[in-house]
Amino acid sequence: MGHRLSKIVTRTGDAGTTGLGDGSRVAKDAARIDAIGAVDELNSSIGVLLAEALPDDVAACLVDVQHDLFDLGGELSIPGYEAVRGDHVARLEEQVEHFNAALAPLKEFVLPGGTRAAALAHVARTVCRRAERAIVHLGHTDAVSEPMRRYVNRLSDLLFVLARALNQRAGRPDVLWQKGRDRGGDGPH
């Protein structure tokens, strides 16, 4: 691989453009760059979650996801290139089923919280939804592969299930939304 990133300060983006993997330059606020940035933020959010003490199977799953997201970012950075395939999506679906199998069925909405790890999984889930919106937005003007769209959609499902599983494994219940809950009594006096 060599020294691909030996020079970090290039000054090539000072005018508000950035280079894509195919050598073309686009505005830093282009829809493609927004999608790349959202996927990068998602990967970073998962990295923060991985800094927690996690069960081995959860950590292994998330490390695989980080590698997939790096590939997905590569796909976004080279128009016409496809790195994410149907088998990536199928693997996520299998992980959702695996982690969800031990969880009780939901009867109420879940609020983000419980353990720190579960809360971080919820943060990653919301960042994933933002990345999904950015990819869908890009798809209005540029070609976006179906596996890529499906991958980020399934990933948000996986992160939701992982949040619940992390709480369960730590012996903490889901934090459930309570309709009509008294939120502080009569209000300010």
C-alpha positions in Angstrom: 0.0 0.0 0.0 3.0 2.3 0.5 2.7 5.7 2.1 -0.6 6.9 0.7 -1.2 9.5 3.3 2.3 10.8 3.8 1.3 14.4 3.2 -1.7 15.6 5.2 -1.7 19.3 4.6 -2.2 19.7 0.9 -4.0 23.1 0.6 -5.9 21.7 -2.4 -9.2 22.2 -0.6 -8.7 25.8 0.4 -10.9 27.1 -2.4 -13.9 25.0 -1.1 -13.5 21.9 -3.3 -12.3 18.4 -2.5 -11.1 15.5 -4.6 -13.0 12.3 -5.2 -11.4 8.9 -5.6 -11.6 9.2 -9.4 -9.6 12.4 -9.4 -12.5 14.7 -10.1 -13.1 17.8 -7.8 -16.4 18.8 -6.3 -17.7 21.4 -3.9 -17.2 20.5 -0.3 -20.9 21.1 0.2 -22.0 18.8 -2.6 -24.6 16.1 -1.8 -21.9 13.4 -2.4 -19.6 15.0 0.1 -22.4 15.4 2.6 -23.1 11.6 2.3 -19.4 10.7 2.6 -19.2 12.9 5.7 -22.3 11.4 7.2 -20.9 7.9 6.7 -17.5 9.0 8.2 -19.3 10.4 11.2 -21.3 7.2 11.6 -18.1 5.2 11.5 -16.6 7.5 14.1 -19.7 7.1 16.3 -19.3 3.3 16.1 -15.7 3.8 17.1 -16.7 5.6 20.2 -19.1 2.7 21.0 -16.3 0.2 20.5 -14.2 2.1 23.1 -16.7 0.8 25.7 -16.3 -2.6 27.3 -18.5 -4.7 25.0 -19.4 -8.4 24.8 -17.0 -10.1 22.3 -19.8 -10.9 19.7 -21.0 -7.3 19.7 -17.5 -5.9 19.3 -16.7 -8.3 16.5 -20.0 -7.4 14.7 -19.2 -3.7 15.0 -15.6 -4.0 13.8 -17.0 -5.7 10.7 -19.5 -2.8 10.3 -16.7 -0.3 10.5 -14.8 -2.0 7.7 -18.0 -2.2 5.6 -18.6 1.5 6.2 -15.1 2.3 5.0 -15.9 0.4 1.9 -19.2 2.2 1.6 -17.4 5.5 1.8 -15.1 4.4 -0.9 -18.1 3.6 -3.1 -19.4 7.1 -2.5 -16.0 8.6 -3.3 -15.8 6.9 -6.7 -18.9 7.5 -8.8 -19.9 4.3 -10.5 -17.9 2.0 -8.2 -19.8 -0.6 -6.2 -18.3 -2.1 -3.0 -21.3 -2.9 -1.0 -23.2 -6.0 -2.1 -26.2 -8.0 -1.2 -24.2 -10.3 1.0 -23.2 -7.4 3.2 -26.9 -6.7 3.7 -27.7 -10.4 4.3 -25.0 -10.5 7.0 -26.5 -7.5 8.8 -29.9 -9.2 8.6 -28.4 -12.3 10.2 -26.9 -10.2 13.0 -30.2 -8.5 13.7 -31.9 -11.9 14.0 -29.1 -13.3 16.2 -29.1 -10.4 18.7 -32.9 -10.0 18.6 -33.6 -13.6 19.4 -32.9 -13.3 23.1 -34.9 -10.0 23.5 -38.5 -9.8 24.7 -41.0 -8.5 22.1 -41.6 -4.8 22.4 -45.0 -3.4 23.5 -43.9 0.2 23.9 -41.5 2.6 22.3 -37.9 2.5 23.6 -36.2 5.7 24.7 -32.4 6.0 24.2 -30.7 5.1 27.5 -30.0 2.5 30.0 -26.3 1.7 30.0 -23.7 4.0 28.5 -23.0 1.5 25.8 -26.7 1.2 24.9 -27.0 5.0 24.8 -24.0 5.2 22.5 -25.6 2.5 20.2 -28.7 4.7 20.0 -26.5 7.8 19.1 -24.9 5.7 16.4 -28.4 4.6 15.2 -29.5 8.3 14.8 -26.3 9.1 13.0 -26.9 6.1 10.8 -30.4 7.5 9.9 -28.8 10.8 9.0 -26.3 9.1 6.7 -29.2 7.2 5.2 -31.0 10.5 4.5 -27.9 11.9 2.9 -27.5 8.9 0.7 -31.1 9.0 -0.4 -30.7 12.7 -1.1 -27.7 12.0 -3.3 -29.7 9.4 -5.1 -32.0 12.1 -6.4 -29.2 13.4 -8.7 -26.6 10.7 -8.8 -26.7 6.9 -9.1 -26.7 5.2 -5.6 -26.6 1.4 -5.5 -29.5 -0.4 -4.0 -27.3 -2.5 -1.7 -25.8 0.7 -0.3 -29.2 2.1 0.6 -30.4 -1.2 2.0 -27.2 -1.6 4.0 -27.6 1.7 5.9 -31.3 1.0 6.5 -30.5 -2.5 8.0 -27.6 -1.0 10.0 -29.9 1.3 11.9 -32.1 -1.7 12.7 -29.0 -3.5 14.0 -27.9 -0.6 16.1 -31.3 -0.4 17.7 -31.3 -4.2 18.5 -27.7 -3.9 19.8 -28.7 -1.1 22.2 -31.5 -3.3 23.6 -29.1 -6.3 23.8 -26.4 -4.3 25.5 -28.9 -3.2 28.2 -30.2 -6.8 28.6 -26.7 -8.3 29.0 -25.9 -5.7 31.6 -29.1 -6.6 33.5 -30.8 -3.2 32.7 -34.3 -3.0 31.3 -35.2 -1.1 28.2 -36.1 2.6 28.9 -39.7 2.6 27.8 -41.7 5.7 26.8 -44.7 6.2 29.0 -47.7 7.8 27.3 -49.3 10.5 29.5 -46.6 10.2 32.1 -46.7 13.0 34.7 -43.7 15.1 33.9 -43.2 17.1 37.0 -46.6 17.8 38.4 -48.4 21.1 38.1 -45.5 22.9 36.4 -43.7 26.0 37.7 -45.2 27.9 40.6 
